[in-house]
Amino acid sequence: MSAAQNATAASPTRLILAVVVFNLIVYLDIGLPMAVIPVVVHRVLHFNTVLAGFAVSLQYFATFASRASAGNRIDTGGPKPVVLGGLLICVISGLLLFASSLLQASAVLALLVMMASRIALGWSESWTSTAVIVWNIRRVGAMHTAQAISWNGICSYGGIALGATIGEVLSHAPGLWGGLTLIGLLSAVMPMAGWFLARRYQGIAPIPNPAPPMPFLSVFRRVLQHGSALACGSVGFGAISSCLALYFAAYRWDGAAQALFVFGIVFVVVRFVFSRQIGRMGGASVAIVSLIVESLGLLILALFPTPEAATMGAAVVGAGFSLVFPALGVLAVDRAGPENRGAALGAFSVFLDLAIGISGPLLGMIIHFSGYAALFLFSAAVTLIGAGLSAMLRLSARKRG
């Protein structure tokens, strides 16, 4: 399918959906073990909560480390090769996760192989997600940037929600098929199918740029203000992704995967229904409201230790976090010009990666020394700082205007 044919034959939404499916596949892979890995590390392999949180968040350190390469490859070679590479790395991650499930007789070896799987998954997430967004922006035009980013997020967190629910069911399979075994196999099969499909798509050439590519650090500085606000909001998501399953397990509650599912569904619904408010109200204003709502969800988790309140709190966090990335991202991706859009998106996304990567072990330490209420209170405070940073962005924009 050529870009010219696509531009005349389909609506922007249909064009976006045709490519964003590859992002959905990767995020299904991210969701499948999300509620299972911390429990396996803590209760099966008998490591502490710090390592259990780190095993989840290690993925985001790998995503951070590979963002620069993703952006540069997209800007110089086009997005399709980067999507294909990301899907193949996702296959490797699934195979490593399967291998770790067979090595649990040696806890250290199983943990090391699992961590290798997490590193590969983070690399895959970085390459695939960034390339899919740029591919879609090029297919539908820069005027639909918010729509391309929003659909990417719908598939991302919808994939996490659906994957976590499926993974929880698969983890209870009988015998050797339980735990991470079936999850690892499915995590390898899905991206391989996506790779064969992506090969049939016609790629899009990079935008010609006679000047040398902008250094990544220069792009990073241009999106620093927006990324800092995103990082604060991402700590709340880190508390949900790394620690919610441990929270349920600590109180011996059922329903951790269902709470993650509710988080993802609310995230998707809010982004689907309210994403147009970014263009109407402005990205900074939407970010302020979103981060305040996210902090309220974290306060519910801190103050009401029941499974019902935990699920409600996760839903409110999902509603708040839903629009943070596109609201701030629309402002950030224009900071480096269209020829450096991949680098700008990669640099902006680094803040999310760092925040979630650091929050896993940090929040695990807070749990270890102060408990879960302190964990959620701390996350709420950091999220409110993000709302303050967004208010400063809005004030700066008004002064420039």
N, C-alpha and C positions, 0 to 999 in steps of 0.2 A: 504494500500500500504506500503510495507516494504522499509526501506532505501536501503537494498541490491538490491531489485528488481528495485527501482527507479534508482539506480546508473548505472545499466546495460541497462535499457530499454528506457531511455530518455536523451536528451541533457541537459546540465546545465540550459539553458534558460527555457525549458519546466518544469523542476523541480522547478525552482524559481517561475515561474508564477502560479504554482498550489497552492503555499502557500501565495504568496504576495497578492492574491485577498482579504485576510482578512484585510490587511493593507489598500487596496483600499476602502473597505467598511467603515472603521473608518474615513478615510480622506474625503470621500464623506459626512459623517456626519459633519465633521469639516467645510467643504466648504458651506454646505446648508445655515446656518444662518450667514455666515461671513459678507456679504454685508448688511444684514437686521438688525442684533442686534444693531450696533452703531446708526443706524437711528431710530430704535424703542426707544432705551434708551434716545436719545437726543430730538427727535421730537414728539414721542407719550407719553413717560413717563415724558418728560420735565426735564431731568437731564442735567448737563453740559458736555462739551466735555471730561473733565478729567475722569468722570465716564463712559462715552461712550467708551473711549479707554480702561479703566480698565476692563469693562465687557467683552471685547474681549480677553485681555491679561491675565485675571485671569486663563484661561485654562492652560496657560503655567507655572504659578506658581504651579498648581496642578501636571502638568507633571513633573516639577522639583522635587517636594516633593516625588513623587512615583518612581523616577528612581532607587534609591538604592534598593528598594524592588523588582523591576522588575529584575534587574541584579542578585540579590542574589537568587531569586526563579528560574530563568532560569538555573543558574549554579548548583543548588542543586536538582532541580526536573524536569528539562527539559523544553523546550519552549512551548509544546502543552498546558499544563494546564494554563500557563500564557496567551496564546492567547485566550483560552476559557473564562478565567476570564475577560480579557479586553473587549471582545465582550459583555458579560453580563452587565458590567458597562456602556458600550455604549448604551445599551437598556434603562437603568435607566436614562441616560442623556437625551435621546429623550423624554421619558415620562415626565420628569421635564420641559423640554422646552415647551412641549404641555401644561402642567399645567400653566406655566407662561403666556401663551397667553390668558388663560381664566380668569386671575386675574388682568387684566389691569385697572379695576376700582379702584384698590388700587395700586398706582404706586410703593410704597415701597415694598409691598408684592410681586408684580410681579418681581421687580428687584432682590429681595432676592432669589426667586425660580429660576430665570434665572441664577443667580450666582452659585447656587447649581448645576444646569445643567452643567455650564462651568467647575466646579471643577470635576464632574464625567467624563466629556469628556476628560479633561486633564489626568486624571488617566487612562482612557481607552487608550488614545493615547500612553502613556508611556509604558504600559504593552504590548499592541498589536504590536506596531512598533518595539520595541526592541526585543521581542520574535520572530517575523517573520524574522528579519535579522539573528539572531543566528540560528534559525531553518533552514533557507536556507543555511547558511554557513556550517552547519553540513551535509546537504543533498548533497551539490555539492563539498565540500572540501574548505579548506582555500585558495587555489590558485585562487578561484573565488570570494574572498571577495569583491573586487571592483564591480563586476557584481551584487552580491547580494545587496549591499548597493545602487547601482545605480538604479536597478529595484524598490527597496523600495521607493526611492525618486521619480521616475517616477510616481508610483501609488499614492504617497503622494500628490504631487503638481498637478498632473493631476486630482486627486480626488477633490482637493480644487477648481480647475478651473471649472470642470464640475459641482460640487456641488453648487458653488456660482451662476452659471448661472441658474441652475434649481431652486435654492432657491429664486432668484429674481423673476422668473416667478410665483412660488407658493405664494409668499408674496402678489401678486396682485389679488389673487383669491377673488371672491365676498363674502361679508358678513363676518360671523364669521370664514370662512375658510381662510381668508387672514392673513397677518402678519406672525406670527410664528406658526399658528395652523397646517396647512398641513405639514410644515417643521418639526415640532415636531413629528407628527405621522410617517412620512417617516423615520425620524432619529431613531425611535424605531424599525420599521419593518425590515429595512435592516440588522442591526447587529444580530437580532434574527435569520434571515435566515442564516447568516454566521455562527452563533453558531451551528446550526443543521448540517451544512456542515462540520465544523471543527471537530465535534465529530466523524465523520466517518474516519478521517485520523489516521494513526498509528503514535504514538509519537516516539521521539528519546530520549534515556536515556542520562543523563548528563555524561560528561567526568569524570571518576573516579579521585579523587584528595585526596591522603592520607594526605596532609597537610591541615590545616584549611583554609577556604576561606580568601583571602586577604582583609583586612579592606577597606571599601569604600574610606576613606580618603587617604589611601596609593595609591589606584588606581587613585583617583582624582589628586594627586600630579604628577603622572606619565604622565597624559595627559594635564597638566595645560597649557603648551605652545601652543599646538594644539587647545585646547578649547578656549583660549583667542582670537586667531585669528578668530575662528568660531563665537565667541560672537560678535565681531566687525561687521562681515558680516551679522549677524542675525538682527542687528538693522535696516538695510535697509529693510529686509523682514517684520520686525515689523511695519515700516512706511507704507508699502503696506497693510498688513493684518488689522491693527488697524485703520488706518487713511485715506485710499484712498476713502472709501465710504463717509466719512465725508467731504473730500475735494470736491468731486463731488456735494454733497448736499449743501455745503456752497455757491457754485457758481450756484446752481440750474441747473446743467448739468445732462443730461441723460447719462447712459452708465457705471455706476460704476461696475456692475456685468460683463459687457463685457470687461472692462479693467482688472478685476481680471482674467477673462477667458483667455485673451491674455497673461497675466503674466504667468499663469499656462501652457498654450500650448507651449510658447517659452521655459519655464523651461524644459518641458518634451522633446522637440525636441533637445535642446542643450545637455541634459544629454544622450539622446539616441544616438546622432551622435558622440559626442566628449568624452564620458566617457573613451574610450580606451587610450586617451592622458594621463591619470593619470599614467598608467603603462609605457608609453613611455617617458614622460617628467619629471615624478616625481610629487608627491602630492604637495609639497611646490611651485613648479613653476606654476602648474595649478592654485593653490589658489591665487597666486599673480596676474596673468592675470585676473582671475575671479573677484576678489575684485575691481580691477581698473575699469573693465567694469561696475560692479554694481554701483560704485560711479558716473560714467558718467550718468547712468540712473537717479539717484537721482538728479543730477545737472539739467538734462532736466526738471524734475518735478519742481525744484525750480525756474528756470529762465524763463519758458514759460508757463504761466497760461492759457492754452486752453485745452479743452477736448481731442483734437487730440494729443497734446504734452503730456498730462498726460497718455494717453494710450500708446504712444510710449515710454515714460519714464518707465512705468510699464513693458513693454516688455523687455527693455534693463536691468532693474533690474533683471527680471527673467532669462535672459541669463547669467548675471554675477553670480547670487546666485546659479545657477543650480549645479555647480560642486564643490562648496566650501565644503559642508559636506563630500562627498565621497573622495575628494582630501586629506583633512586633516584626515578624519576618517580612511582611510586605514593605515595611519601612526600611529594613536592612538590605534587601536584595538589590535595591536601586542605588546603593551607596557607591558601587564600584563600576557602574556602567554595564550595558548589555553584554559586552564581550568578556566580562569577568563575572558574569552572574553565577556560574558554578562555584567559583572561588568564594564569592560573597556568601552564598548559601552554606557552603561548607564551613566558613569561618563562623557564621552565626550559629550553626548547629553545634559547633565545638562547645559552646557554653552549656548546652543541654547535656552533652556527653560528660563534660567535666563534673557538672553538678550531680548527675545521677551516679557517676562513677565514684566520686568522693563520698556521697551521702550513704552508700551502702555500708562500708566499714565504719564510717563515723556514727551513723545511726545505730549500727550494731553495738558499738562501744557505749552509747547512751543507754541502750537496753540493758547491757551487762551491768552497768554501774547504777543506773537510776530508774530503770523500768520503762514500760511502754507509754505511760502518760507523759513522762518527760520527753520521750521521743516525738510525740505528736505535738506537744506544746512548742518545742524547739522548731519543728518544721513550720508550724503556723507563724511563728515570729519571723522566720526567714522569708516566708511568702509575703508577709506584710511589708517587709523591706522592699521586695520587688514591686509592690504597688506604689510605694513612695518613689522609687526610681522611675517608674512609668509616669508618675505625675510630674517629675522633673523633665522628662522628655516632652510631655505635652506643653509645659511652660516654655521650654526652649523653642519649640516649634511656633508657638504664638508670638514670641519675641521676634523670631526671624520673619514671620508673616507680617 
